[in-house]
């Protein structure tokens, strides 16, 4: 009896140990976080492999709803309202379904994020639907991959790659509206830093350069000792505004400050600009 109990105990321990062994998932989960402009975007999906199989038109049939990955529904979350295919998506989470065809995919942003693959999509839950072209790649991608491509201050492209296909869907974020609203609010009582940030933003985004010039001059006038990188930005704004004389004078001040600080990068940038503007 004691021997039998001992054998049972050993088997129980062995079973417990084996039950605690973890093995890799065949389609591991991934989480991608990306800031686009001022909007936080989070993507959660699973990544199946080809494993020698033909994917599109076979494992993933043409003309049928695909969960765009494996396991749970692929989910994307936006911290702000965004625009996809000309349609506004409210801030929040969406499942991403796709309907692949040989030359294009329908990409669906679905308001219901939980559950499996619906036999039919509920039109009332389709927040946005975009038809996107399939681009054939010169090499094969073994593992299904989703990316954020072509990042700018106001938009990005959600990319999907597998086998030899790439599909991208652009979405736009409200960066300009948020920054402009912050500028309008802050300008009621701005600091030198506020004027400076507003001026640099306007210059970088190709907005009203004369307004950027005014704000930068105000910022510099409020600083006891403007630093060389601030003067550098002012010289660039003067140049964009067509005031080459002021650009050269300010670049020389920035150059002197950069030399004193031992910053070779700014020394070179200022010298290059001075040469471009005919001052050297």
N, C-alpha and C positions, 0 to 999 in steps of 0.2 A: 504493500500500500504506500509506504514511504517512497519507494522507488518510482511508483506511478505519479505521485504528487510532485516529485522532483522533475520528472520528464515534462509534466504539464506546465510547471513553473518556467522551465527553460524555454519551452515553445512559446509561452506567453511573452517572455522577455524578447525573444527573437522577433515575434510578430510586431511588438511595440517598436523595436529598433527599425525594422523594415518600413513600418508605416511612417516613420519620421524622415525617411530618405526623400530628398527633393530631386526631381529630374527636370531638365529644360523643357519648356513649353514648345510645341512644334511651331506655334505662331506667337512669338513673344510680344508682349504689349509695349507700347512706346508712348511717351508724353513729350510733346514739343511746345515750348513756350517762346513766344516771339512778341516783341513790342514793335508795332507799326505806327510811326509818328508818336502819338501819345496814347494809343489804344493797345491794351494787352490782349493777346490772342493765345488761346491754349487749345492744342489738338491732342486728342487721345484716341489711339487706334491700335490694332493688332497687325503683325507683319508676317504673313505666310511666305513660304519659299516656293520656287518653281519646282525643284526636285525632278527635273527632267520632263516635266509635263508641259503640254501646250496650254497656255492660259486663256487668252481671249479667243472666243469662238468655240471653246471646248470646256475647260474647267469653269471658266466664267462665260456662260452662253451670251451670244449677242441678243439684244432686244429684251432681256430680262433684268429685273431689279437686282442689283448687287449691293451687299452691305459695305463695299469699299474697304476690304480688309478681311479679317476673320473674327470669330468669337463674338463679342458684344458689338453693338452698333458703334461705328466711328462717330466721335463727338467733337465738335468745335465750339468754343466759347469766346464771345466778344465782350469786352468791358464797356464798349460804347455802341451806339447805333451805327451800323455800317451799311454800305450799299453794294449789292451784288446784282449784276445784270440789270441795272437801272431801278432795282426794287430795294426799298429800305428794310433791313433786318434789325429788329429791336435788340438791344443789348441782352445777352443771355446765351443759352446753349442750344445747339441744333445737331441732329443726326445728319450725316452725309450719306445719301444713297446715290448710286450712279446706275445708268442704264447704258452699258457700252454697245457701240456699233463699230464697224470696221474703221470708219473714217471720222466719227464724232461720237461724243458721249453726251447724254443728258446728265447734268449734275444737279442734285436736288438737296436743298437745305430744308430739313424736316423738323417740325416743332416738337415732335415726340421722340425723346432720346433713348427711352428704354424699350426692351423687347427684342425680338428676333427680326427676321426679314418678313415684312407683310406680303401677302399674296398679291395685294393691290395697294397702291399708295392712296391714302385718303387726301383728296384735293384740299380739304379744309385745313390740313396740317402741313401743306407745302408752303413754306414761307418764301422761297425763291427757287426758280428753276432756270438753269443756263445750259445752252447747247455749246459745247466746246470742241474744238478740232483736235484730232489725234495726230501727234507728230511722231514719225518713226525715227527711232534712235539708231545709231550705227553699232551699238553694242547692246547686250542683254543685261537687264537688271535682275539678279537672282531673287532678291528679297523685295517685297512690295514696300514702297517708300513714299512718304508724303513730305512735302517741303514747303517753305515759304520763300518764294523767289521774287526777283525784281523789286526789292524793297525801296520805297521812297518815303518821303514825309507824309504823303497822302494816300498811298495805296500799296498793295502787294499782290502777288499771284500765288494762289494755293495750287501747288503742283502735285501730281500723282504719277508715279513711275512704276512700271512692272513689265517684265518680259522685254519687248523692244518698243513700248509705247510710252509717250509722255502726253499728259493732258493738263492744262493749266486754266484756272478760273481767277480772274482779277476781282478783288474786292477793294472798295474805297473806304477810308476812315475819315472822321471829321476833324482832322488836325487843324486845318486853317480856321475853321469856325471856332474851335476851342482856344487857339492862340489869339485870334483876333478879339474874341470876347474878353480874354484875360488882359490883353493890351488895353482895350477900351475901358475896362474897369480900373486897371492900375494907373492909367494916365490921369485919373482924377487926383492922384497924389503920388506920382512916381519918384523913385530914387534914381541916382545916377546909374545903378545897375539895371533898373527897369528900362530906362531910356536906351541904354547900351544893348540890352537883349532884344528889345523891340526893333532897333535899327538893324542889327545883324540879321534878324529873322526876315525883315522886309527885303534886305539886300540879297540874301541867299535864295529867297523864294521868288525873286523877280517882281516884287510888288513895287509900290510907289517909291522910287529911289530918292526923290526930292524930300519926301517925308522921312526916309531913312537918314538922309543927310542932316536934316533939322534935328532929329532925335539924337544922332551921334554927337553933333556939336553941343547940344544941351548936356549930354552925358559927360563929355570931356571937360566942359566948363565947370561942372560940379565936382570934378576930381582934383584933389590937391596936387597929386603927382601921377598923371596917366602913365600906365605901364606900356612897354614896347609892343605887346600883343594887342593892346587896345588901340594904340596909334596905328598899328598895322591895319586893323579893320577899318579905321577911319580913312586911311589912305585909299583903300580899295573902294570904299563908298564914294569918295571924291572922284576917283577914276571912272566909276560907273555913271556918275552924275555928269561927267564931261568936264569936270574942273581939274585939268591936268596939273596946273600950277600948284593948287592946294594939295593934290595927291603927292606931288614930288616933295614939297616942303614937309608934309607929315611923314612920308616914308623915310626921309633923312633923319627925322627925330626918332622914329622907330628903329632905324638902323643903328643910331648912336646908342640907344638904350639896350639893344640886343648885344652889341659889342661889349658894353659895360657889364652886362649880365653873363657874358660868355655863352650866349645861345647861338650856336652856329646855324641852326635851322632857320631862325628868323633873320640872321645876317644874310644868308643866301637868298631867302625869299624877297627881302627888301632890295637887295642888289639886283636880282632878276627883274623886279618891277621897275626899278629906276632905269635899267637898261631899256626895258620895253617902252618906257615913257620918254626916252631920249635924254635922260639926265646924266648918263654915264657913257 
